[in-house]
Each structure stands twice: as C-alpha cells, then as structure tokens.
C-alpha cells in the first residue's frame, strides 16, 4: 500500500521501507538482493511483504536498477547524504 491510512503503522509502509533501502544503497552503491532483504528484515521484522513493492516503487522512480546476472541492486542517483 502506497498511501497510508489511519490504521497503518508509519514504519510498515512502502514509503518508509523505500527510504531505508535508499539510505543503505546510498552508502554501499551496490548490494546483493538477499543481503539487502536481510538488512531490511532485521530493522523491521514484519516487512517481508513490503520489500518487493518498495523495490518496484524505487525502480519506477528511476532510482535503482536490478542486475540479474549478479543478482544485485544498484543505486543510480548521485551519492549525496540524506
């Protein structure tokens, strides 16, 4: 769900998970898919079903690229800090 409702916990939204993914990828630039998934799961235990929609959201915005040969996610933007 992209738009949170009054029943949504702010930490468990696509926008928040996308922010955490971007924050990590800005530091590392390229990260293995499974490792990135574990990092997000470690921060928020119930975020498994929001991980893929968050990656899709970032891909649609043109901020990340998935490399199937190496199974990695790459940050495409500039490397400025948040």
PyMOL Python script that loads the backbone (N, CA, C, O; Angstrom):
from pymol import cmd

cmd.read_pdbstr("""\
ATOM      1  N   UNK A   1       0.845  -1.162   0.000  1.00  0.00           N
ATOM      2  CA  UNK A   1       0.000   0.000   0.000  1.00  0.00           C
ATOM      3  C   UNK A   1       0.892   1.227   0.000  1.00  0.00           C
ATOM      4  O   UNK A   1       1.765   1.374   0.856  1.00  0.00           O
ATOM      5  N   UNK A   2       0.672   2.087  -0.944  1.00  0.00           N
ATOM      6  CA  UNK A   2       1.500   3.274  -1.070  1.00  0.00           C
ATOM      7  C   UNK A   2       1.000   4.399  -0.174  1.00  0.00           C
ATOM      8  O   UNK A   2       1.790   5.077   0.484  1.00  0.00           O
ATOM      9  N   UNK A   3      -0.297   4.592  -0.152  1.00  0.00           N
ATOM     10  CA  UNK A   3      -0.862   5.639   0.699  1.00  0.00           C
ATOM     11  C   UNK A   3      -1.242   5.048   2.044  1.00  0.00           C
ATOM     12  O   UNK A   3      -2.074   4.143   2.107  1.00  0.00           O
ATOM     13  N   UNK A   4      -0.654   5.538   3.108  1.00  0.00           N
ATOM     14  CA  UNK A   4      -1.012   5.023   4.422  1.00  0.00           C
ATOM     15  C   UNK A   4      -2.413   5.489   4.829  1.00  0.00           C
ATOM     16  O   UNK A   4      -2.870   6.558   4.424  1.00  0.00           O
ATOM     17  N   UNK A   5      -3.072   4.676   5.626  1.00  0.00           N
ATOM     18  CA  UNK A   5      -4.364   5.061   6.180  1.00  0.00           C
ATOM     19  C   UNK A   5      -4.191   5.293   7.674  1.00  0.00           C
ATOM     20  O   UNK A   5      -3.080   5.194   8.196  1.00  0.00           O
ATOM     21  N   UNK A   6      -5.266   5.596   8.351  1.00  0.00           N
ATOM     22  CA  UNK A   6      -5.175   5.844   9.790  1.00  0.00           C
ATOM     23  C   UNK A   6      -4.856   4.569  10.571  1.00  0.00           C
ATOM     24  O   UNK A   6      -4.466   4.637  11.737  1.00  0.00           O
ATOM     25  N   UNK A   7      -5.019   3.416   9.940  1.00  0.00           N
ATOM     26  CA  UNK A   7      -4.730   2.146  10.597  1.00  0.00           C
ATOM     27  C   UNK A   7      -3.313   1.652  10.320  1.00  0.00           C
ATOM     28  O   UNK A   7      -2.889   0.653  10.901  1.00  0.00           O
ATOM     29  N   UNK A   8      -2.587   2.318   9.461  1.00  0.00           N
ATOM     30  CA  UNK A   8      -1.230   1.886   9.095  1.00  0.00           C
ATOM     31  C   UNK A   8      -0.215   2.353  10.134  1.00  0.00           C
ATOM     32  O   UNK A   8      -0.256   3.487  10.611  1.00  0.00           O
ATOM     33  N   UNK A   9       0.680   1.459  10.460  1.00  0.00           N
ATOM     34  CA  UNK A   9       1.813   1.851  11.299  1.00  0.00           C
ATOM     35  C   UNK A   9       2.805   2.578  10.398  1.00  0.00           C
ATOM     36  O   UNK A   9       3.123   2.076   9.320  1.00  0.00           O
ATOM     37  N   UNK A  10       3.305   3.747  10.805  1.00  0.00           N
ATOM     38  CA  UNK A  10       4.189   4.536   9.932  1.00  0.00           C
ATOM     39  C   UNK A  10       5.456   3.806   9.493  1.00  0.00           C
ATOM     40  O   UNK A  10       5.990   4.082   8.418  1.00  0.00           O
ATOM     41  N   UNK A  11       5.939   2.880  10.317  1.00  0.00           N
ATOM     42  CA  UNK A  11       7.159   2.153   9.967  1.00  0.00           C
ATOM     43  C   UNK A  11       6.920   1.075   8.919  1.00  0.00           C
ATOM     44  O   UNK A  11       7.853   0.682   8.219  1.00  0.00           O
ATOM     45  N   UNK A  12       5.693   0.593   8.800  1.00  0.00           N
ATOM     46  CA  UNK A  12       5.380  -0.506   7.894  1.00  0.00           C
ATOM     47  C   UNK A  12       4.611  -0.005   6.677  1.00  0.00           C
ATOM     48  O   UNK A  12       3.494  -0.448   6.408  1.00  0.00           O
ATOM     49  N   UNK A  13       5.219   0.917   5.953  1.00  0.00           N
ATOM     50  CA  UNK A  13       4.647   1.427   4.705  1.00  0.00           C
ATOM     51  C   UNK A  13       5.697   1.309   3.611  1.00  0.00           C
ATOM     52  O   UNK A  13       6.893   1.219   3.892  1.00  0.00           O
ATOM     53  N   UNK A  14       5.248   1.309   2.381  1.00  0.00           N
ATOM     54  CA  UNK A  14       6.160   1.219   1.233  1.00  0.00           C
ATOM     55  C   UNK A  14       7.123   2.401   1.226  1.00  0.00           C
ATOM     56  O   UNK A  14       8.300   2.237   0.906  1.00  0.00           O
ATOM     57  N   UNK A  15       6.643   3.567   1.567  1.00  0.00           N
ATOM     58  CA  UNK A  15       7.492   4.758   1.542  1.00  0.00           C
ATOM     59  C   UNK A  15       8.612   4.655   2.572  1.00  0.00           C
ATOM     60  O   UNK A  15       9.752   5.007   2.270  1.00  0.00           O
ATOM     61  N   UNK A  16       8.319   4.188   3.762  1.00  0.00           N
ATOM     62  CA  UNK A  16       9.358   4.055   4.783  1.00  0.00           C
ATOM     63  C   UNK A  16      10.375   2.980   4.415  1.00  0.00           C
ATOM     64  O   UNK A  16      11.578   3.198   4.562  1.00  0.00           O
ATOM     65  N   UNK A  17       9.923   1.841   3.947  1.00  0.00           N
ATOM     66  CA  UNK A  17      10.846   0.771   3.557  1.00  0.00           C
ATOM     67  C   UNK A  17      11.701   1.237   2.375  1.00  0.00           C
ATOM     68  O   UNK A  17      12.892   0.930   2.316  1.00  0.00           O
ATOM     69  N   UNK A  18      11.101   1.975   1.436  1.00  0.00           N
ATOM     70  CA  UNK A  18      11.858   2.527   0.310  1.00  0.00           C
ATOM     71  C   UNK A  18      12.929   3.487   0.796  1.00  0.00           C
ATOM     72  O   UNK A  18      14.045   3.495   0.277  1.00  0.00           O
ATOM     73  N   UNK A  19      12.593   4.290   1.787  1.00  0.00           N
ATOM     74  CA  UNK A  19      13.567   5.213   2.362  1.00  0.00           C
ATOM     75  C   UNK A  19      14.748   4.458   2.969  1.00  0.00           C
ATOM     76  O   UNK A  19      15.899   4.851   2.780  1.00  0.00           O
ATOM     77  N   UNK A  20      14.469   3.378   3.696  1.00  0.00           N
ATOM     78  CA  UNK A  20      15.543   2.597   4.311  1.00  0.00           C
ATOM     79  C   UNK A  20      16.427   1.934   3.257  1.00  0.00           C
ATOM     80  O   UNK A  20      17.645   1.863   3.415  1.00  0.00           O
ATOM     81  N   UNK A  21      15.810   1.454   2.189  1.00  0.00           N
ATOM     82  CA  UNK A  21      16.578   0.850   1.098  1.00  0.00           C
ATOM     83  C   UNK A  21      17.481   1.898   0.456  1.00  0.00           C
ATOM     84  O   UNK A  21      18.663   1.646   0.223  1.00  0.00           O
ATOM     85  N   UNK A  22      16.924   3.072   0.171  1.00  0.00           N
ATOM     86  CA  UNK A  22      17.715   4.150  -0.437  1.00  0.00           C
ATOM     87  C   UNK A  22      18.854   4.596   0.476  1.00  0.00           C
ATOM     88  O   UNK A  22      19.975   4.826   0.022  1.00  0.00           O
ATOM     89  N   UNK A  23      18.556   4.712   1.748  1.00  0.00           N
ATOM     90  CA  UNK A  23      19.576   5.135   2.705  1.00  0.00           C
ATOM     91  C   UNK A  23      20.756   4.166   2.701  1.00  0.00           C
ATOM     92  O   UNK A  23      21.912   4.587   2.729  1.00  0.00           O
ATOM     93  N   UNK A  24      20.460   2.876   2.666  1.00  0.00           N
ATOM     94  CA  UNK A  24      21.524   1.871   2.641  1.00  0.00           C
ATOM     95  C   UNK A  24      22.267   1.880   1.305  1.00  0.00           C
ATOM     96  O   UNK A  24      23.495   1.801   1.273  1.00  0.00           O
ATOM     97  N   UNK A  25      21.520   1.977   0.201  1.00  0.00           N
ATOM     98  CA  UNK A  25      22.154   1.935  -1.114  1.00  0.00           C
ATOM     99  C   UNK A  25      22.989   3.180  -1.404  1.00  0.00           C
ATOM    100  O   UNK A  25      23.938   3.118  -2.185  1.00  0.00           O
ATOM    101  N   UNK A  26      22.650   4.297  -0.791  1.00  0.00           N
ATOM    102  CA  UNK A  26      23.471   5.493  -0.969  1.00  0.00           C
ATOM    103  C   UNK A  26      24.853   5.303  -0.361  1.00  0.00           C
ATOM    104  O   UNK A  26      25.837   5.853  -0.856  1.00  0.00           O
ATOM    105  N   UNK A  27      24.925   4.521   0.720  1.00  0.00           N
ATOM    106  CA  UNK A  27      26.219   4.250   1.349  1.00  0.00           C
ATOM    107  C   UNK A  27      27.012   3.209   0.560  1.00  0.00           C
ATOM    108  O   UNK A  27      28.209   3.379   0.326  1.00  0.00           O
ATOM    109  N   UNK A  28      26.342   2.135   0.155  1.00  0.00           N
ATOM    110  CA  UNK A  28      27.019   0.990  -0.449  1.00  0.00           C
ATOM    111  C   UNK A  28      27.069   1.035  -1.972  1.00  0.00           C
ATOM    112  O   UNK A  28      27.947   0.419  -2.576  1.00  0.00           O
ATOM    113  N   UNK A  29      26.147   1.750  -2.600  1.00  0.00           N
ATOM    114  CA  UNK A  29      26.013   1.895  -4.056  1.00  0.00           C
ATOM    115  C   UNK A  29      25.481   0.631  -4.743  1.00  0.00           C
ATOM    116  O   UNK A  29      24.559   0.718  -5.553  1.00  0.00           O
ATOM    117  N   UNK A  30      26.047  -0.538  -4.432  1.00  0.00           N
ATOM    118  CA  UNK A  30      25.585  -1.813  -4.982  1.00  0.00           C
ATOM    119  C   UNK A  30      25.472  -2.804  -3.825  1.00  0.00           C
ATOM    120  O   UNK A  30      26.367  -2.903  -2.986  1.00  0.00           O
ATOM    121  N   UNK A  31      24.352  -3.536  -3.796  1.00  0.00           N
ATOM    122  CA  UNK A  31      24.155  -4.511  -2.726  1.00  0.00           C
ATOM    123  C   UNK A  31      23.478  -5.754  -3.279  1.00  0.00           C
ATOM    124  O   UNK A  31      22.626  -5.670  -4.164  1.00  0.00           O
ATOM    125  N   UNK A  32      23.860  -6.891  -2.756  1.00  0.00           N
ATOM    126  CA  UNK A  32      23.247  -8.163  -3.107  1.00  0.00           C
ATOM    127  C   UNK A  32      21.778  -8.148  -2.679  1.00  0.00           C
ATOM    128  O   UNK A  32      21.443  -7.627  -1.615  1.00  0.00           O
ATOM    129  N   UNK A  33      20.899  -8.723  -3.514  1.00  0.00           N
ATOM    130  CA  UNK A  33      19.463  -8.709  -3.259  1.00  0.00           C
ATOM    131  C   UNK A  33      19.120  -9.344  -1.919  1.00  0.00           C
ATOM    132  O   UNK A  33      18.391  -8.754  -1.121  1.00  0.00           O
ATOM    133  N   UNK A  34      19.633 -10.534  -1.667  1.00  0.00           N
ATOM    134  CA  UNK A  34      19.318 -11.247  -0.429  1.00  0.00           C
ATOM    135  C   UNK A  34      19.873 -10.523   0.796  1.00  0.00           C
ATOM    136  O   UNK A  34      19.223 -10.480   1.841  1.00  0.00           O
ATOM    137  N   UNK A  35      21.058  -9.963   0.671  1.00  0.00           N
ATOM    138  CA  UNK A  35      21.643  -9.234   1.794  1.00  0.00           C
ATOM    139  C   UNK A  35      20.824  -7.985   2.106  1.00  0.00           C
ATOM    140  O   UNK A  35      20.607  -7.659   3.273  1.00  0.00           O
ATOM    141  N   UNK A  36      20.371  -7.291   1.074  1.00  0.00           N
ATOM    142  CA  UNK A  36      19.530  -6.116   1.263  1.00  0.00           C
ATOM    143  C   UNK A  36      18.209  -6.488   1.935  1.00  0.00           C
ATOM    144  O   UNK A  36      17.714  -5.770   2.804  1.00  0.00           O
ATOM    145  N   UNK A  37      17.657  -7.609   1.521  1.00  0.00           N
ATOM    146  CA  UNK A  37      16.409  -8.099   2.121  1.00  0.00           C
ATOM    147  C   UNK A  37      16.610  -8.430   3.605  1.00  0.00           C
ATOM    148  O   UNK A  37      15.744  -8.131   4.427  1.00  0.00           O
ATOM    149  N   UNK A  38      17.737  -9.040   3.949  1.00  0.00           N
ATOM    150  CA  UNK A  38      18.031  -9.366   5.344  1.00  0.00           C
ATOM    151  C   UNK A  38      18.223  -8.112   6.191  1.00  0.00           C
ATOM    152  O   UNK A  38      17.800  -8.071   7.346  1.00  0.00           O
ATOM    153  N   UNK A  39      18.857  -7.095   5.622  1.00  0.00           N
ATOM    154  CA  UNK A  39      19.083  -5.846   6.351  1.00  0.00           C
ATOM    155  C   UNK A  39      17.759  -5.178   6.694  1.00  0.00           C
ATOM    156  O   UNK A  39      17.568  -4.708   7.816  1.00  0.00           O
ATOM    157  N   UNK A  40      16.852  -5.136   5.735  1.00  0.00           N
ATOM    158  CA  UNK A  40      15.544  -4.523   5.976  1.00  0.00           C
ATOM    159  C   UNK A  40      14.731  -5.373   6.946  1.00  0.00           C
ATOM    160  O   UNK A  40      14.035  -4.836   7.808  1.00  0.00           O
ATOM    161  N   UNK A  41      14.814  -6.689   6.814  1.00  0.00           N
ATOM    162  CA  UNK A  41      14.080  -7.579   7.726  1.00  0.00           C
ATOM    163  C   UNK A  41      14.594  -7.439   9.151  1.00  0.00           C
ATOM    164  O   UNK A  41      13.818  -7.539  10.101  1.00  0.00           O
ATOM    165  N   UNK A  42      15.898  -7.206   9.311  1.00  0.00           N
ATOM    166  CA  UNK A  42      16.486  -7.044  10.633  1.00  0.00           C
ATOM    167  C   UNK A  42      15.947  -5.782  11.318  1.00  0.00           C
ATOM    168  O   UNK A  42      15.719  -5.781  12.528  1.00  0.00           O
ATOM    169  N   UNK A  43      15.744  -4.714  10.546  1.00  0.00           N
ATOM    170  CA  UNK A  43      15.241  -3.462  11.112  1.00  0.00           C
ATOM    171  C   UNK A  43      13.755  -3.553  11.446  1.00  0.00           C
ATOM    172  O   UNK A  43      13.316  -3.069  12.489  1.00  0.00           O
ATOM    173  N   UNK A  44      12.976  -4.185  10.544  1.00  0.00           N
ATOM    174  CA  UNK A  44      11.537  -4.334  10.747  1.00  0.00           C
ATOM    175  C   UNK A  44      11.157  -5.770  10.434  1.00  0.00           C
ATOM    176  O   UNK A  44      11.155  -6.175   9.271  1.00  0.00           O
ATOM    177  N   UNK A  45      10.844  -6.523  11.440  1.00  0.00           N
ATOM    178  CA  UNK A  45      10.600  -7.955  11.305  1.00  0.00           C
ATOM    179  C   UNK A  45       9.434  -8.279  10.369  1.00  0.00           C
ATOM    180  O   UNK A  45       9.495  -9.287   9.664  1.00  0.00           O
ATOM    181  N   UNK A  46       8.391  -7.478  10.336  1.00  0.00           N
ATOM    182  CA  UNK A  46       7.225  -7.777   9.517  1.00  0.00           C
ATOM    183  C   UNK A  46       7.235  -7.138   8.153  1.00  0.00           C
ATOM    184  O   UNK A  46       6.175  -6.969   7.551  1.00  0.00           O
ATOM    185  N   UNK A  47       8.395  -6.778   7.645  1.00  0.00           N
ATOM    186  CA  UNK A  47       8.465  -6.033   6.391  1.00  0.00           C
ATOM    187  C   UNK A  47       8.660  -6.912   5.153  1.00  0.00           C
ATOM    188  O   UNK A  47       8.923  -6.387   4.071  1.00  0.00           O
ATOM    189  N   UNK A  48       8.540  -8.230   5.285  1.00  0.00           N
ATOM    190  CA  UNK A  48       8.771  -9.130   4.149  1.00  0.00           C
ATOM    191  C   UNK A  48       7.857  -8.844   2.971  1.00  0.00           C
ATOM    192  O   UNK A  48       8.306  -8.834   1.825  1.00  0.00           O
ATOM    193  N   UNK A  49       6.581  -8.611   3.238  1.00  0.00           N
ATOM    194  CA  UNK A  49       5.650  -8.389   2.135  1.00  0.00           C
ATOM    195  C   UNK A  49       5.712  -6.973   1.588  1.00  0.00           C
ATOM    196  O   UNK A  49       5.048  -6.684   0.593  1.00  0.00           O
ATOM    197  N   UNK A  50       6.482  -6.078   2.195  1.00  0.00           N
ATOM    198  CA  UNK A  50       6.641  -4.722   1.682  1.00  0.00           C
ATOM    199  C   UNK A  50       7.962  -4.518   0.944  1.00  0.00           C
ATOM    200  O   UNK A  50       8.159  -3.480   0.312  1.00  0.00           O
ATOM    201  N   UNK A  51       8.860  -5.484   1.015  1.00  0.00           N
ATOM    202  CA  UNK A  51      10.185  -5.315   0.414  1.00  0.00           C
ATOM    203  C   UNK A  51      10.110  -5.204  -1.106  1.00  0.00           C
ATOM    204  O   UNK A  51      10.648  -4.258  -1.682  1.00  0.00           O
ATOM    205  N   UNK A  52       9.462  -6.141  -1.750  1.00  0.00           N
ATOM    206  CA  UNK A  52       9.373  -6.124  -3.209  1.00  0.00           C
ATOM    207  C   UNK A  52       8.582  -4.929  -3.743  1.00  0.00           C
ATOM    208  O   UNK A  52       9.023  -4.312  -4.713  1.00  0.00           O
ATOM    209  N   UNK A  53       7.425  -4.569  -3.151  1.00  0.00           N
ATOM    210  CA  UNK A  53       6.749  -3.354  -3.616  1.00  0.00           C
ATOM    211  C   UNK A  53       7.599  -2.091  -3.438  1.00  0.00           C
ATOM    212  O   UNK A  53       7.503  -1.156  -4.234  1.00  0.00           O
ATOM    213  N   UNK A  54       8.422  -2.070  -2.400  1.00  0.00           N
ATOM    214  CA  UNK A  54       9.314  -0.922  -2.190  1.00  0.00           C
ATOM    215  C   UNK A  54      10.385  -0.851  -3.279  1.00  0.00           C
ATOM    216  O   UNK A  54      10.703   0.230  -3.774  1.00  0.00           O
ATOM    217  N   UNK A  55      10.939  -2.009  -3.648  1.00  0.00           N
ATOM    218  CA  UNK A  55      11.909  -2.034  -4.750  1.00  0.00           C
ATOM    219  C   UNK A  55      11.258  -1.616  -6.060  1.00  0.00           C
ATOM    220  O   UNK A  55      11.856  -0.883  -6.848  1.00  0.00           O
ATOM    221  N   UNK A  56      10.037  -2.079  -6.294  1.00  0.00           N
ATOM    222  CA  UNK A  56       9.309  -1.689  -7.506  1.00  0.00           C
ATOM    223  C   UNK A  56       9.070  -0.191  -7.538  1.00  0.00           C
ATOM    224  O   UNK A  56       9.223   0.436  -8.586  1.00  0.00           O
ATOM    225  N   UNK A  57       8.703   0.384  -6.420  1.00  0.00           N
ATOM    226  CA  UNK A  57       8.473   1.818  -6.318  1.00  0.00           C
ATOM    227  C   UNK A  57       9.747   2.601  -6.660  1.00  0.00           C
ATOM    228  O   UNK A  57       9.693   3.569  -7.419  1.00  0.00           O
ATOM    229  N   UNK A  58      10.879   2.189  -6.109  1.00  0.00           N
ATOM    230  CA  UNK A  58      12.147   2.860  -6.380  1.00  0.00           C
ATOM    231  C   UNK A  58      12.571   2.682  -7.836  1.00  0.00           C
ATOM    232  O   UNK A  58      13.148   3.591  -8.432  1.00  0.00           O
ATOM    233  N   UNK A  59      12.288   1.515  -8.406  1.00  0.00           N
ATOM    234  CA  UNK A  59      12.603   1.278  -9.816  1.00  0.00           C
ATOM    235  C   UNK A  59      11.771   2.183 -10.715  1.00  0.00           C
ATOM    236  O   UNK A  59      12.290   2.752 -11.676  1.00  0.00           O
ATOM    237  N   UNK A  60      10.491   2.319 -10.410  1.00  0.00           N
ATOM    238  CA  UNK A  60       9.621   3.189 -11.202  1.00  0.00           C
ATOM    239  C   UNK A  60      10.039   4.652 -11.114  1.00  0.00           C
ATOM    240  O   UNK A  60       9.843   5.412 -12.062  1.00  0.00           O
ATOM    241  N   UNK A  61      10.605   5.045  -9.994  1.00  0.00           N
ATOM    242  CA  UNK A  61      11.109   6.409  -9.847  1.00  0.00           C
ATOM    243  C   UNK A  61      12.462   6.602 -10.540  1.00  0.00           C
ATOM    244  O   UNK A  61      12.940   7.729 -10.663  1.00  0.00           O
ATOM    245  N   UNK A  62      13.072   5.514 -10.988  1.00  0.00           N
ATOM    246  CA  UNK A  62      14.356   5.593 -11.677  1.00  0.00           C
ATOM    247  C   UNK A  62      15.537   5.747 -10.743  1.00  0.00           C
ATOM    248  O   UNK A  62      16.588   6.243 -11.150  1.00  0.00           O
ATOM    249  N   UNK A  63      15.383   5.334  -9.510  1.00  0.00           N
ATOM    250  CA  UNK A  63      16.454   5.488  -8.524  1.00  0.00           C
ATOM    251  C   UNK A  63      17.336   4.259  -8.376  1.00  0.00           C
ATOM    252  O   UNK A  63      18.478   4.365  -7.929  1.00  0.00           O
ATOM    253  N   UNK A  64      16.815   3.088  -8.749  1.00  0.00           N
ATOM    254  CA  UNK A  64      17.600   1.863  -8.626  1.00  0.00           C
ATOM    255  C   UNK A  64      17.498   1.052  -9.916  1.00  0.00           C
ATOM    256  O   UNK A  64      16.617   1.268 -10.748  1.00  0.00           O
ATOM    257  N   UNK A  65      18.420   0.127 -10.047  1.00  0.00           N
ATOM    258  CA  UNK A  65      18.438  -0.803 -11.183  1.00  0.00           C
ATOM    259  C   UNK A  65      18.785  -2.183 -10.643  1.00  0.00           C
ATOM    260  O   UNK A  65      19.662  -2.322  -9.791  1.00  0.00           O
ATOM    261  N   UNK A  66      18.094  -3.200 -11.141  1.00  0.00           N
ATOM    262  CA  UNK A  66      18.384  -4.580 -10.742  1.00  0.00           C
ATOM    263  C   UNK A  66      19.268  -5.206 -11.799  1.00  0.00           C
ATOM    264  O   UNK A  66      18.966  -5.122 -12.989  1.00  0.00           O
ATOM    265  N   UNK A  67      20.358  -5.835 -11.381  1.00  0.00           N
ATOM    266  CA  UNK A  67      21.291  -6.525 -12.270  1.00  0.00           C
ATOM    267  C   UNK A  67      21.095  -8.032 -12.106  1.00  0.00           C
ATOM    268  O   UNK A  67      21.578  -8.611 -11.133  1.00  0.00           O
ATOM    269  N   UNK A  68      20.381  -8.687 -13.061  1.00  0.00           N
ATOM    270  CA  UNK A  68      20.058 -10.107 -12.887  1.00  0.00           C
ATOM    271  C   UNK A  68      21.273 -11.040 -12.927  1.00  0.00           C
ATOM    272  O   UNK A  68      21.260 -12.072 -12.257  1.00  0.00           O
ATOM    273  N   UNK A  69      22.305 -10.713 -13.680  1.00  0.00           N
ATOM    274  CA  UNK A  69      23.470 -11.604 -13.763  1.00  0.00           C
ATOM    275  C   UNK A  69      24.167 -11.751 -12.419  1.00  0.00           C
ATOM    276  O   UNK A  69      24.584 -12.846 -12.043  1.00  0.00           O
ATOM    277  N   UNK A  70      24.290 -10.647 -11.702  1.00  0.00           N
ATOM    278  CA  UNK A  70      24.965 -10.691 -10.410  1.00  0.00           C
ATOM    279  C   UNK A  70      23.994 -10.691  -9.235  1.00  0.00           C
ATOM    280  O   UNK A  70      24.421 -10.749  -8.082  1.00  0.00           O
ATOM    281  N   UNK A  71      22.686 -10.625  -9.516  1.00  0.00           N
ATOM    282  CA  UNK A  71      21.630 -10.607  -8.501  1.00  0.00           C
ATOM    283  C   UNK A  71      21.877  -9.485  -7.495  1.00  0.00           C
ATOM    284  O   UNK A  71      21.849  -9.703  -6.284  1.00  0.00           O
ATOM    285  N   UNK A  72      22.122  -8.276  -8.021  1.00  0.00           N
ATOM    286  CA  UNK A  72      22.378  -7.114  -7.174  1.00  0.00           C
ATOM    287  C   UNK A  72      21.433  -5.976  -7.529  1.00  0.00           C
ATOM    288  O   UNK A  72      20.857  -5.923  -8.615  1.00  0.00           O
ATOM    289  N   UNK A  73      21.300  -5.072  -6.572  1.00  0.00           N
ATOM    290  CA  UNK A  73      20.520  -3.847  -6.750  1.00  0.00           C
ATOM    291  C   UNK A  73      21.514  -2.700  -6.711  1.00  0.00           C
ATOM    292  O   UNK A  73      22.338  -2.614  -5.801  1.00  0.00           O
ATOM    293  N   UNK A  74      21.436  -1.809  -7.713  1.00  0.00           N
ATOM    294  CA  UNK A  74      22.376  -0.702  -7.811  1.00  0.00           C
ATOM    295  C   UNK A  74      21.639   0.623  -7.703  1.00  0.00           C
ATOM    296  O   UNK A  74      20.576   0.805  -8.296  1.00  0.00           O
ATOM    297  N   UNK A  75      22.210   1.542  -6.944  1.00  0.00           N
ATOM    298  CA  UNK A  75      21.670   2.890  -6.807  1.00  0.00           C
ATOM    299  C   UNK A  75      22.142   3.717  -7.990  1.00  0.00           C
ATOM    300  O   UNK A  75      23.337   3.742  -8.285  1.00  0.00           O
ATOM    301  N   UNK A  76      21.229   4.396  -8.673  1.00  0.00           N
ATOM    302  CA  UNK A  76      21.567   5.139  -9.882  1.00  0.00           C
ATOM    303  C   UNK A  76      21.747   6.631  -9.659  1.00  0.00           C
ATOM    304  O   UNK A  76      22.311   7.307 -10.520  1.00  0.00           O
ATOM    305  N   UNK A  77      21.294   7.161  -8.546  1.00  0.00           N
ATOM    306  CA  UNK A  77      21.374   8.599  -8.297  1.00  0.00           C
ATOM    307  C   UNK A  77      22.768   9.017  -7.888  1.00  0.00           C
ATOM    308  O   UNK A  77      23.709   8.224  -7.905  1.00  0.00           O
ATOM    309  N   UNK A  78      22.879  10.294  -7.517  1.00  0.00           N
ATOM    310  CA  UNK A  78      24.167  10.781  -7.050  1.00  0.00           C
ATOM    311  C   UNK A  78      24.410  10.290  -5.630  1.00  0.00           C
ATOM    312  O   UNK A  78      23.497   9.763  -4.995  1.00  0.00           O
ATOM    313  N   UNK A  79      25.606  10.453  -5.133  1.00  0.00           N
ATOM    314  CA  UNK A  79      25.984   9.864  -3.851  1.00  0.00           C
ATOM    315  C   UNK A  79      26.036  10.917  -2.738  1.00  0.00           C
ATOM    316  O   UNK A  79      26.975  10.923  -1.942  1.00  0.00           O
ATOM    317  N   UNK A  80      25.038  11.807  -2.672  1.00  0.00           N
ATOM    318  CA  UNK A  80      24.961  12.798  -1.600  1.00  0.00           C
ATOM    319  C   UNK A  80      24.328  12.165  -0.368  1.00  0.00           C
ATOM    320  O   UNK A  80      23.605  11.175  -0.477  1.00  0.00           O
ATOM    321  N   UNK A  81      24.598  12.731   0.793  1.00  0.00           N
ATOM    322  CA  UNK A  81      23.993  12.218   2.031  1.00  0.00           C
ATOM    323  C   UNK A  81      22.578  12.744   2.184  1.00  0.00           C
ATOM    324  O   UNK A  81      22.225  13.787   1.635  1.00  0.00           O
ATOM    325  N   UNK A  82      21.766  12.001   2.948  1.00  0.00           N
ATOM    326  CA  UNK A  82      20.395  12.429   3.230  1.00  0.00           C
ATOM    327  C   UNK A  82      20.400  13.600   4.139  1.00  0.00           C
ATOM    328  O   UNK A  82      19.338  14.110   4.496  1.00  0.00           O
TER     329      UNK A  82
END
""", "prot")
cmd.dss("prot")
cmd.show_as("cartoon", "prot")
cmd.util.cbc("prot")
cmd.orient("prot")
